[in-house]
């Protein structure tokens, strides 16, 4: 594991924690699921480019998908 992967994992985990808390407090499904996915995502993706691509896609998903 290199330093860039570790730092991006921490960043996406922190953003995911924020989405999770927001979704739980507002009872909104999309931010809750996106938050959990962002928290768990770095455990399954070990390539920095793919992590950035998927993580950035998940971060913008709640702004475009509202249920």
C-alpha positions as CSV (number, residue, x, y, z in Angstrom):
1,X,0.0,0.0,0.0
2,X,1.4,3.4,-0.9
3,X,0.8,6.7,0.7
4,X,-1.5,8.1,-2.0
5,X,-3.8,5.2,-1.7
6,X,-3.9,5.5,2.1
7,X,-4.6,9.2,2.0
8,X,-7.4,8.9,-0.6
9,X,-8.9,6.1,1.4
10,X,-9.0,8.2,4.5
11,X,-10.5,11.1,2.6
12,X,-13.2,9.0,1.0
13,X,-13.9,7.4,4.4
14,X,-14.3,10.7,6.1
15,X,-16.7,12.0,3.3
16,X,-18.6,8.7,3.6
17,X,-18.9,9.1,7.3
18,X,-20.4,12.6,6.7
19,X,-22.8,11.2,4.1
20,X,-23.8,8.4,6.5
21,X,-24.5,10.7,9.4
22,X,-26.5,13.1,7.2
23,X,-28.5,10.2,5.7
24,X,-29.2,8.7,9.1
25,X,-30.3,12.0,10.6
26,X,-32.4,13.1,7.6
27,X,-33.8,9.6,7.0
28,X,-32.5,9.8,3.4
29,X,-31.7,6.5,1.7
30,X,-29.3,7.7,-1.0
31,X,-26.8,9.5,1.2
32,X,-26.9,6.7,3.8
33,X,-26.1,4.0,1.2
34,X,-23.5,6.2,-0.5
35,X,-21.9,6.9,2.9
36,X,-21.6,3.2,3.7
37,X,-20.3,2.4,0.3
38,X,-17.6,5.1,0.5
39,X,-16.5,3.8,3.9
40,X,-16.2,0.2,2.7
41,X,-14.9,1.0,-0.8
42,X,-11.2,1.3,0.0
43,X,-11.1,-2.2,1.4
44,X,-12.0,-3.7,-2.0
45,X,-10.2,-1.4,-4.4
46,X,-6.4,-1.3,-4.3
47,X,-5.7,0.8,-7.4
48,X,-5.5,4.6,-6.9
49,X,-7.0,5.6,-10.2
50,X,-9.9,3.3,-9.9
51,X,-10.5,4.4,-6.3
52,X,-10.5,8.0,-7.4
53,X,-12.9,7.3,-10.3
54,X,-15.4,5.3,-8.3
55,X,-15.1,7.5,-5.2
56,X,-15.7,10.7,-7.1
57,X,-18.7,9.2,-8.9
58,X,-20.2,8.2,-5.6
59,X,-19.6,11.6,-4.0
60,X,-21.6,13.4,-6.7
61,X,-24.3,10.7,-6.9
62,X,-26.5,12.1,-4.1
63,X,-26.6,15.5,-5.8
64,X,-28.1,14.1,-8.9
65,X,-30.2,11.2,-7.5
66,X,-32.8,12.3,-5.0
67,X,-35.4,9.9,-3.8
